[in-house]
Amino acid sequence: MGPGLLEWGVKESFRRYVAALPDGCCDVSSEIALPGGGRYGFPLIEVEAAPAAVLRFIGGVLFRGHGGLLHVPLVEPWLHRHGDRWVMTVAVGTGPDKRAEIAAGAVSAAGDGEVLLDLRVSGVGSSVFGGNYPVGTELDRARLRLAPTTAEELADTFIPADATSTTS
């Protein structure tokens, strides 16, 4: 697993829609793990713990269909902490400033090297999904699995929005 893995299914209804298209498909890069349940596993490659946490993942998935009119690339997601809120960005080109916010949310549970993030469409996420999901639309819950050393390094980083939902 390395230092960690971001498991995220994007949006179940979107995956079903793409799969039902005559030419619908989802391409995954070689780095992506397939942990099951429709989730894609993006390996954690870098952690910036202070002053604000940024977790960088590698790999990408590309949803395609409608003769090329449907083209949704989700490449190299990063999680950025802003207070008790987490923002997910993806690469939208080459270069350091070529990232776009597609989702945001909060930690719903954390413990034993696992963090659950409840995400909603934000930023340009609605445009990325062709305008079909307005800002605020619920996405699949993201699961972050951390190796013990990474979990220890980030111990104070993942505090659930509702402290009563912390698991141990």
C-alpha positions as CSV (number, residue, x, y, z in Angstrom):
1,M,0.0,0.0,0.0
2,G,2.9,2.4,0.5
3,P,2.1,5.4,2.8
4,G,-1.6,5.4,1.9
5,L,-4.4,5.0,-0.5
6,L,-7.4,7.2,-1.4
7,E,-10.3,4.9,-2.3
8,W,-13.1,6.8,-4.1
9,G,-15.9,5.6,-6.3
10,V,-16.6,9.2,-7.6
11,K,-20.4,8.8,-7.9
12,E,-22.2,5.5,-8.2
13,S,-25.0,6.8,-10.4
14,F,-22.4,8.3,-12.8
15,R,-20.5,5.0,-13.0
16,R,-23.7,3.2,-13.8
17,Y,-24.7,5.7,-16.4
18,V,-21.3,5.5,-18.2
19,A,-21.3,1.7,-18.0
20,A,-24.8,1.6,-19.6
21,L,-23.7,3.6,-22.7
22,P,-23.0,1.6,-25.8
23,D,-19.5,3.1,-26.0
24,G,-19.1,4.0,-22.3
25,C,-15.9,3.0,-20.6
26,C,-13.7,4.0,-17.7
27,D,-9.9,3.8,-18.4
28,V,-7.6,3.6,-15.3
29,S,-3.9,4.4,-15.3
30,S,-1.5,1.7,-14.2
31,E,-1.0,3.2,-10.7
32,I,-4.7,2.8,-9.8
33,A,-5.7,-0.1,-7.5
34,L,-9.1,-1.6,-7.7
35,P,-10.1,-2.3,-4.1
36,G,-13.7,-3.3,-5.0
37,G,-17.1,-1.8,-4.5
38,G,-16.6,0.4,-7.6
39,R,-13.8,2.4,-5.9
40,Y,-10.6,3.5,-7.5
41,G,-7.5,3.4,-5.3
42,F,-5.1,6.4,-5.8
43,P,-1.7,5.8,-4.1
44,L,-0.5,8.5,-1.7
45,I,2.8,9.9,-2.9
46,E,3.4,13.0,-0.8
47,V,2.3,14.5,2.5
48,E,2.7,18.1,3.4
49,A,1.6,18.1,7.1
50,A,2.3,21.7,8.2
51,P,1.2,24.5,8.2
52,A,-1.8,23.2,6.2
53,A,-2.2,19.6,5.2
54,V,-2.0,18.6,1.6
55,L,-2.1,15.0,0.5
56,R,-1.0,14.3,-3.1
57,F,-2.1,11.1,-4.9
58,I,-1.0,9.7,-8.2
59,G,-3.0,8.0,-11.0
60,G,-6.1,8.8,-13.0
61,V,-9.4,7.6,-14.2
62,L,-11.1,8.7,-17.5
63,F,-14.8,8.2,-18.1
64,R,-15.7,8.3,-21.8
65,G,-18.7,7.8,-23.9
66,H,-21.2,9.4,-26.4
67,G,-18.6,9.2,-29.2
68,G,-16.2,11.4,-27.3
69,L,-18.7,14.0,-26.1
70,L,-18.5,12.5,-22.6
71,H,-14.9,13.0,-21.4
72,V,-14.3,13.2,-17.6
73,P,-10.7,12.9,-16.6
74,L,-10.0,12.7,-12.8
75,V,-6.2,12.8,-12.6
76,E,-3.8,13.1,-9.6
77,P,-6.3,14.1,-6.9
78,W,-5.0,16.1,-4.0
79,L,-6.7,16.7,-0.7
80,H,-6.2,20.2,0.8
81,R,-7.2,21.0,4.4
82,H,-8.9,24.4,5.0
83,G,-9.9,24.5,8.7
84,D,-12.3,21.6,9.2
85,R,-13.1,21.5,5.5
86,W,-11.2,19.3,2.9
87,V,-11.0,20.3,-0.7
88,M,-10.3,17.9,-3.6
89,T,-8.5,19.2,-6.6
90,V,-7.4,17.4,-9.8
91,A,-4.9,18.1,-12.5
92,V,-6.4,19.9,-15.4
93,G,-3.2,20.4,-17.5
94,T,0.5,20.5,-17.0
95,G,2.4,22.8,-14.6
96,P,2.1,23.7,-10.9
97,D,-0.9,26.0,-11.2
98,K,-3.0,23.6,-13.4
99,R,-5.3,22.3,-10.7
100,A,-9.1,22.7,-10.2
101,E,-11.3,22.2,-7.2
102,I,-14.0,19.6,-7.9
103,A,-15.2,18.5,-4.5
104,A,-15.2,19.5,-0.8
105,G,-16.4,18.1,2.4
106,A,-15.6,17.1,5.9
107,V,-14.2,14.1,7.8
108,S,-17.1,12.0,9.0
109,A,-15.0,9.4,10.9
110,A,-11.4,8.7,11.6
111,G,-9.4,6.1,13.5
112,D,-7.1,3.1,13.2
113,G,-5.4,4.5,10.0
114,E,-8.7,5.1,8.2
115,V,-10.4,8.4,7.4
116,L,-13.8,8.8,5.8
117,L,-14.6,12.0,3.9
118,D,-18.1,13.0,2.9
119,L,-17.7,14.9,-0.4
120,R,-20.0,17.2,-2.4
121,V,-19.5,18.8,-5.8
122,S,-17.8,22.2,-5.5
123,G,-15.7,24.6,-7.5
124,V,-15.6,23.6,-11.1
125,G,-16.8,20.1,-10.3
126,S,-20.2,20.8,-11.9
127,S,-18.5,21.7,-15.2
128,V,-16.2,18.7,-15.0
129,F,-19.3,16.5,-14.9
130,G,-20.9,18.3,-17.9
131,G,-23.2,20.3,-15.7
132,N,-25.2,17.3,-14.7
133,Y,-24.4,17.6,-11.0
134,P,-24.8,21.1,-9.5
135,V,-22.6,22.4,-6.7
136,G,-23.6,20.7,-3.5
137,T,-24.5,17.3,-5.1
138,E,-23.4,14.4,-2.8
139,L,-20.6,12.3,-4.2
140,D,-19.4,8.9,-3.1
141,R,-17.7,8.9,0.3
142,A,-14.0,8.8,0.0
143,R,-11.9,6.4,2.2
144,L,-8.3,7.2,3.0
145,R,-6.3,4.3,4.3
146,L,-3.0,5.3,5.9
147,A,0.0,3.2,6.7
148,P,0.9,3.4,10.5
149,T,3.7,5.8,10.1
150,T,1.6,8.1,7.9
151,A,-1.3,7.9,10.3
152,E,1.0,8.8,13.2
153,E,2.4,11.8,11.3
154,L,-1.1,13.0,10.5
155,A,-2.7,12.1,13.9
156,D,-4.1,15.6,14.6
157,T,-5.0,16.4,11.0
158,F,-8.2,14.4,10.7
159,I,-10.8,15.5,13.2
160,P,-14.4,14.6,12.3
161,A,-16.7,17.6,11.9
162,D,-18.9,15.9,14.5
163,A,-16.4,14.7,17.1
164,T,-19.0,12.1,18.3
165,S,-18.5,10.2,15.0
166,T,-14.8,9.4,15.8
167,T,-14.1,5.7,15.7
168,S,-11.3,4.0,17.6
